[in-house]
């Protein structure tokens, strides 16, 4: 994105909002459309950084289903990985 405008909602917050609406679990490719609607254009690098940050902060868990598919799950207080 080459726009100099600031985004209103951070990418991490958009991911968490989508997970909340989807019952806490989503496949990465199902995340693309609602994320573009909420956030706008983003790069694969931006998405990976946001997912890594959310995972290291204990808010989500990302696991590989296959070589190209990732499962993203929102963690609750009683869950840990």
C-alpha positions in Angstrom: 0.0 0.0 0.0 1.4 3.4 -1.0 -1.1 5.5 0.8 0.2 7.9 3.5 -3.1 7.6 5.4 -3.1 6.1 8.9 -5.3 3.0 9.4 -8.0 3.4 11.9 -8.0 -0.2 13.2 -4.8 -2.2 13.5 -4.5 -5.5 11.6 -4.2 -7.5 14.8 -7.5 -6.0 16.1 -9.3 -6.9 12.8 -8.0 -10.5 13.0 -9.3 -10.8 16.6 -12.7 -9.3 15.6 -13.1 -11.8 12.7 -12.1 -14.7 15.0 -14.7 -13.6 17.5 -17.4 -13.5 14.8 -16.4 -17.0 13.5 -16.6 -18.7 16.9 -12.8 -18.5 17.5 -11.5 -20.6 14.7 -10.8 -19.9 11.0 -8.7 -21.2 8.1 -6.2 -18.6 6.8 -7.7 -18.5 3.3 -11.2 -17.9 4.8 -9.7 -14.9 6.6 -8.7 -13.0 3.4 -12.1 -11.6 2.3 -13.4 -10.3 5.7 -9.9 -9.0 6.6 -9.8 -7.0 3.3 -13.3 -5.6 4.1 -12.3 -4.5 7.6 -8.7 -3.5 7.1 -8.1 -2.9 3.3 -5.0 -4.1 1.5 -2.3 -5.8 3.4 0.8 -7.9 2.4 1.5 -11.5 3.3 4.4 -10.1 5.5 2.1 -7.8 7.4 -0.3 -10.7 8.0 2.5 -13.0 9.2 3.8 -10.3 11.6 0.4 -9.7 13.0 -0.2 -13.5 13.5 3.2 -13.9 15.1 2.6 -11.0 17.5 -0.8 -12.3 18.5 0.6 -15.8 19.0 3.5 -14.7 21.1 1.1 -12.6 23.3 -0.9 -15.7 23.9 -4.1 -14.5 22.1 -4.2 -17.0 19.3 -2.6 -20.3 18.2 -1.6 -21.0 14.6 -1.2 -24.5 13.4 -0.5 -26.0 10.0 -3.3 -28.2 8.5 -1.3 -28.9 5.3 1.7 -27.4 3.6 -0.4 -24.4 2.4 -3.2 -24.1 5.0 -3.0 -22.7 8.5 -5.7 -22.9 11.2 -6.0 -19.9 13.4 -7.7 -20.3 16.8 -8.4 -17.7 19.4 -7.2 -18.8 22.8 -9.4 -18.6 25.9 -8.2 -18.3 29.5 -8.5 -22.1 30.0 -6.5 -23.0 26.9 -2.7 -23.1 26.5 -0.2 -24.4 23.9 
